[in-house]
Amino acid sequence: MNISQLETLLTISKTMSFRKAGELLNLTQPAVSAQIKSLEDEFKSVLINRNQPVTLTDHGQVFLEHAEKILGIVEELKQRLDDLNQTPQGHIVLGTTTSIAIQILPRVLSYFQDQYPQIKTTIHTMPSSQVMTCVENGTVDVGITYLTEKNPNISSSVLYYDTFELVVSPEHPMSRLTHTTVDKLRDLPMIMLAPDTLGRRFIDGILRKHNVQPNIVMELSSSEEVKRMVEIDLGAAIVSKLSIPTELKLGTLKIIKVHELETTHPVGVVYRSGRYLNTAMQQFLSDLRGMPEHQFISSE
């Protein structure tokens, strides 16, 4: 058994095709077949169901779980050896929400990648409620999300504080108002984040505290989707203040102040406690923690 065989099995499991796996690995289809046949002979098990589309057998699924662990150990070994060069390099997989990826990360990553061009960054966007889970299970290396509760498996640092604002389109009947009260939201058609998002949980908590049952006409999975619906005047919404500077500048959204919503929520960087931090991760975390809050919340 060799590492190349394990990588081939992993690629087949993702592509469900010997031909596509070969193209990705720069191998001929016979070479891919030979590698899998060699593994099957060595372990006396059929790993691949060769019908179309190609799938793993039960033995193949068990084999793949262990192959991924072995490949992870090999990758960590490579990173540790690379770190001996003392030059920040490597690959960081970052998980965050769509709004943070659009509004916050460009300012942060443009500086970081100018300083450390040997560090590659991949960004996965997801609902805020999934970021912690993905960090904990290793799907992403680092997350930037709302910090809601302590988790013994997660290390975190606050980067900045966000608030939520009531927004409407310029055509909305309330658009001439500058202020309103939370009780006025009872009968207002509202476009809300999905119930499984942290932003929605914050909003629900505030409205519940003031005995307000919102009139929800639509639920969406991200603030970006919510904003688009508000812009075409399908309803009002409560969204992160840091997600709307572009819309405010363009005049497509208008803030109506609601005193009861003016609670700050910490946003921070999170990573799994006890995990090995390569030089890329160390440098990225150090730079994030060292940035002043205005670097994140500036509307420029």
C-alpha positions as CSV (number, residue, x, y, z in Angstrom):
1,M,0.0,0.0,0.0
2,N,1.2,3.5,-0.8
3,I,0.0,7.1,-0.4
4,S,-0.8,7.4,-4.1
5,Q,-3.2,4.5,-3.9
6,L,-5.0,6.1,-0.9
7,E,-5.3,9.4,-2.8
8,T,-6.7,7.5,-5.8
9,L,-9.4,5.8,-3.7
10,L,-10.3,9.2,-2.1
11,T,-10.6,10.9,-5.5
12,I,-12.7,8.0,-6.9
13,S,-15.1,8.4,-3.9
14,K,-15.5,12.1,-4.8
15,T,-15.8,11.8,-8.6
16,M,-17.6,8.5,-8.7
17,S,-15.6,7.8,-11.9
18,F,-12.3,6.1,-12.8
19,R,-11.9,8.4,-15.8
20,K,-12.5,11.6,-13.9
21,A,-10.2,10.5,-11.0
22,G,-7.5,9.8,-13.6
23,E,-7.9,13.2,-15.1
24,L,-7.5,14.9,-11.7
25,L,-4.5,12.8,-10.7
26,N,-2.8,12.9,-14.2
27,L,-3.1,9.1,-14.4
28,T,-4.4,6.9,-17.2
29,Q,-7.6,5.0,-16.5
30,P,-5.7,1.6,-16.6
31,A,-3.3,3.0,-14.0
32,V,-6.2,4.1,-11.7
33,S,-7.7,0.6,-12.1
34,A,-4.4,-1.1,-11.3
35,Q,-3.9,0.9,-8.1
36,I,-7.4,0.0,-6.8
37,K,-6.9,-3.6,-7.8
38,S,-3.6,-3.7,-6.0
39,L,-5.3,-2.4,-2.8
40,E,-8.1,-4.9,-3.2
41,D,-5.7,-7.8,-3.6
42,E,-3.6,-6.7,-0.6
43,F,-6.6,-6.4,1.7
44,K,-8.5,-9.3,0.2
45,S,-11.6,-7.1,-0.1
46,V,-13.7,-5.5,-2.9
47,L,-13.5,-1.8,-2.3
48,I,-15.2,-0.4,-5.5
49,N,-18.6,-1.3,-7.0
50,R,-17.7,-0.8,-10.7
51,N,-21.2,-0.2,-12.0
52,Q,-22.0,3.3,-13.2
53,P,-21.9,5.5,-11.3
54,V,-19.0,4.1,-9.4
55,T,-19.6,3.7,-5.7
56,L,-17.7,2.3,-2.7
57,T,-18.7,-1.0,-1.2
58,D,-19.2,-1.3,2.6
59,H,-15.6,-2.5,2.8
60,G,-14.6,0.5,0.7
61,Q,-16.4,2.9,3.0
62,V,-14.5,1.5,6.1
63,F,-11.3,1.6,4.1
64,L,-11.9,5.2,3.1
65,E,-12.4,6.4,6.7
66,H,-9.0,5.1,7.7
67,A,-7.4,6.3,4.4
68,E,-8.6,9.9,5.2
69,K,-7.0,9.7,8.6
70,I,-3.7,8.4,7.2
71,L,-3.7,11.2,4.5
72,G,-4.4,13.7,7.3
73,I,-1.4,12.5,9.3
74,V,0.8,12.7,6.2
75,E,-0.4,16.3,5.5
76,E,0.3,17.3,9.1
77,L,3.8,15.8,8.8
78,K,4.4,17.8,5.6
79,Q,3.3,21.0,7.4
80,R,5.5,20.3,10.4
81,L,8.5,19.8,8.1
82,D,7.6,23.0,6.1
83,D,7.5,24.9,9.4
84,L,11.1,24.2,10.0
85,N,11.8,26.7,7.2
86,Q,10.3,29.4,9.5
87,T,8.5,31.0,6.6
88,P,4.7,31.3,7.0
89,Q,3.3,29.0,4.3
90,G,0.6,26.5,3.9
91,H,-3.1,26.3,3.3
92,I,-5.9,27.7,5.5
93,V,-9.6,26.7,5.1
94,L,-11.7,29.4,6.5
95,G,-15.5,29.1,7.3
96,T,-17.8,32.1,7.8
97,T,-21.1,33.6,6.7
98,T,-21.8,35.0,3.3
99,S,-22.1,38.6,4.7
100,I,-18.8,38.4,6.6
101,A,-17.1,36.9,3.5
102,I,-18.4,39.8,1.4
103,Q,-18.1,42.8,3.8
104,I,-15.3,41.9,6.1
105,L,-12.8,39.5,4.6
106,P,-11.7,41.4,1.5
107,R,-10.1,44.1,3.7
108,V,-8.5,41.5,6.0
109,L,-7.3,39.0,3.3
110,S,-6.0,41.6,0.9
111,Y,-3.5,42.8,3.5
112,F,-2.7,39.2,4.6
113,Q,-2.0,37.8,1.2
114,D,0.1,40.8,0.1
115,Q,2.3,40.1,3.2
116,Y,2.3,36.3,2.9
117,P,1.9,35.2,-0.8
118,Q,2.9,31.6,0.0
119,I,-0.2,31.1,2.2
120,K,-3.2,29.9,0.2
121,T,-6.7,30.6,1.7
122,T,-9.9,28.8,0.8
123,I,-13.2,30.3,2.1
124,H,-16.3,28.2,2.7
125,T,-19.5,30.2,3.3
126,M,-22.3,28.7,5.5
127,P,-25.0,29.6,7.9
128,S,-23.6,31.1,11.1
129,S,-24.9,28.2,13.2
130,Q,-22.7,25.7,11.2
131,V,-19.4,27.5,11.6
132,M,-18.6,26.2,15.1
133,T,-19.5,22.6,14.1
134,C,-17.3,22.7,11.0
135,V,-14.4,24.0,13.1
136,E,-14.9,21.3,15.8
137,N,-15.1,18.5,13.2
138,G,-12.2,19.7,11.2
139,T,-14.0,20.6,8.0
140,V,-12.5,24.1,8.3
141,D,-9.4,25.2,10.1
142,V,-10.6,28.6,11.2
143,G,-14.0,30.2,11.6
144,I,-15.2,33.8,11.9
145,T,-18.6,33.9,13.5
146,Y,-20.8,35.2,16.3
147,L,-19.5,34.0,19.7
148,T,-22.6,32.8,21.5
149,E,-21.5,30.3,24.1
150,K,-18.4,28.7,25.5
151,N,-17.2,25.3,24.0
152,P,-14.4,23.4,25.7
153,N,-13.3,22.1,22.3
154,I,-13.0,25.6,20.7
155,S,-10.6,28.5,21.3
156,S,-11.9,31.9,20.4
157,S,-10.9,35.6,20.4
158,V,-13.3,38.6,19.9
159,L,-12.5,40.6,16.8
160,Y,-15.3,43.2,16.8
161,Y,-18.9,43.9,18.0
162,D,-21.9,44.0,15.7
163,T,-25.5,45.2,16.2
164,F,-28.7,44.6,14.4
165,E,-30.8,47.2,12.6
166,L,-34.3,47.4,11.2
167,V,-34.1,48.1,7.4
168,V,-36.7,48.9,4.7
169,S,-36.6,49.9,1.1
170,P,-37.0,53.6,0.1
171,E,-40.5,52.8,-1.2
172,H,-41.6,51.3,2.1
173,P,-44.4,53.2,4.0
174,M,-42.1,53.5,7.0
175,S,-39.1,54.8,5.1
176,R,-39.6,58.4,6.2
177,L,-39.2,57.4,9.8
178,T,-35.9,57.7,11.6
179,H,-37.0,55.9,14.7
180,T,-39.7,53.5,15.9
181,T,-40.3,51.2,18.8
182,V,-40.2,47.5,19.0
183,D,-43.9,47.1,19.6
184,K,-44.5,48.6,16.1
185,L,-43.0,45.5,14.6
186,R,-46.0,43.3,15.7
187,D,-48.0,43.8,12.5
188,L,-45.1,44.7,10.2
189,P,-44.5,42.1,7.4
190,M,-41.0,40.8,8.1
191,I,-38.4,39.0,6.1
192,M,-36.3,36.9,8.5
193,L,-33.2,34.8,8.6
194,A,-33.9,31.1,8.8
195,P,-34.5,29.8,12.4
196,D,-31.2,27.8,12.5
197,T,-29.1,31.0,12.1
198,L,-27.5,32.7,15.0
199,G,-28.7,36.1,13.8
200,R,-32.3,34.8,13.9
201,R,-31.8,33.5,17.4
202,F,-30.6,36.9,18.6
203,I,-33.6,38.6,17.0
204,D,-36.1,36.1,18.3
205,G,-34.6,36.5,21.8
206,I,-35.1,40.3,21.7
207,L,-38.6,40.1,20.3
208,R,-39.6,37.5,22.8
209,K,-38.2,39.7,25.6
210,H,-40.6,42.4,24.5
211,N,-43.6,40.1,23.9
212,V,-43.5,40.8,20.1
213,Q,-44.7,38.0,17.8
214,P,-43.4,39.0,14.4
215,N,-45.5,38.8,11.2
216,I,-43.0,36.6,9.1
217,V,-43.7,36.6,5.4
218,M,-40.5,35.0,4.3
219,E,-37.5,33.2,5.7
220,L,-34.1,33.0,4.0
221,S,-30.7,31.4,4.8
222,S,-28.4,34.4,4.5
223,S,-28.4,38.2,5.1
224,E,-27.5,38.7,1.5
225,E,-30.7,37.0,0.4
226,V,-32.7,38.9,3.0
227,K,-31.3,42.3,1.8
228,R,-32.3,41.6,-1.8
229,M,-35.9,40.9,-0.8
230,V,-36.1,44.1,1.2
231,E,-34.6,46.1,-1.6
232,I,-37.6,45.1,-3.8
233,D,-39.9,46.0,-1.0
234,L,-41.3,42.6,-0.1
235,G,-41.0,43.5,3.6
236,A,-38.9,44.9,6.3
237,A,-36.0,43.0,8.0
238,I,-33.6,43.1,10.9
239,V,-30.1,42.5,9.7
240,S,-26.5,42.9,10.8
241,K,-25.4,46.6,10.6
242,L,-22.0,45.5,9.3
243,S,-23.7,43.7,6.3
244,I,-25.4,46.9,4.9
245,P,-22.8,49.6,4.3
246,T,-22.9,49.2,0.5
247,E,-26.7,49.3,0.4
248,L,-26.8,52.4,2.6
249,K,-24.3,54.2,0.4
250,L,-26.3,53.3,-2.7
251,G,-29.6,54.3,-1.0
252,T,-31.3,50.9,-1.7
253,L,-31.9,50.3,2.0
254,K,-32.8,52.7,4.9
255,I,-32.2,52.1,8.6
256,I,-35.0,52.8,11.1
257,K,-33.6,53.0,14.6
258,V,-35.2,50.7,17.2
259,H,-33.7,51.3,20.6
260,E,-34.5,47.8,21.8
261,L,-32.3,46.3,19.1
262,E,-29.2,48.2,20.1
263,T,-27.5,45.3,21.8
264,T,-23.9,44.4,20.7
265,H,-22.9,40.9,19.7
266,P,-19.3,39.8,19.7
267,V,-17.9,38.4,16.5
268,G,-14.7,36.4,16.7
269,V,-12.2,34.0,15.3
270,V,-12.5,30.4,16.4
271,Y,-10.4,27.2,16.0
272,R,-10.3,23.8,17.5
273,S,-8.5,23.7,20.9
274,G,-5.3,21.5,21.0
275,R,-4.9,21.2,17.2
276,Y,-1.5,21.6,15.6
277,L,-1.1,25.2,14.2
278,N,1.2,25.4,11.2
279,T,3.0,28.6,10.5
280,A,0.2,29.8,8.2
281,M,-2.4,29.3,10.9
282,Q,-0.2,31.0,13.6
283,Q,0.5,34.0,11.4
284,F,-3.2,34.3,10.3
285,L,-4.5,34.1,13.9
286,S,-1.8,36.5,15.1
287,D,-2.6,39.1,12.4
288,L,-6.4,38.8,13.0
289,R,-6.0,39.3,16.8
290,G,-3.7,42.3,16.2
291,M,-6.0,44.2,13.9
292,P,-7.9,47.2,15.5
293,E,-11.7,46.9,15.5
294,H,-12.1,49.7,12.9
295,Q,-10.3,47.5,10.4
296,F,-13.3,45.2,10.5
297,I,-16.1,47.7,10.9
298,S,-15.0,50.4,8.6
299,S,-17.6,51.1,5.8
300,E,-14.8,52.0,3.3
